[in-house]
């Protein structure tokens, strides 16, 4: 499994998580165009793209995990903030 990496600089973008009645779940995160442009692999409809989600319960554990990723060159984390409108 190869970790996808963005093709250029950092960015910030906003989006929404959608609730789908048919499956009764919050299961759709719409990826904004600016992110799709950074990851051309996401544009190929034939690609199967998996994700791994890690949640750290506090800042210290988050920083510790980021340091581990940096030391092992395991990819750059994607920060996702959840907030209500």
Buried (B, 14 or more C-beta within 10 A) or exposed (E): EEEBEBEEEEEEEEEEEEEEEEEEEEEEEEEEEEBEBBBEEBEEEEEEEEEEEEEEEEEEEBEEEBEEBEEEEEEBEEEEEEEEE
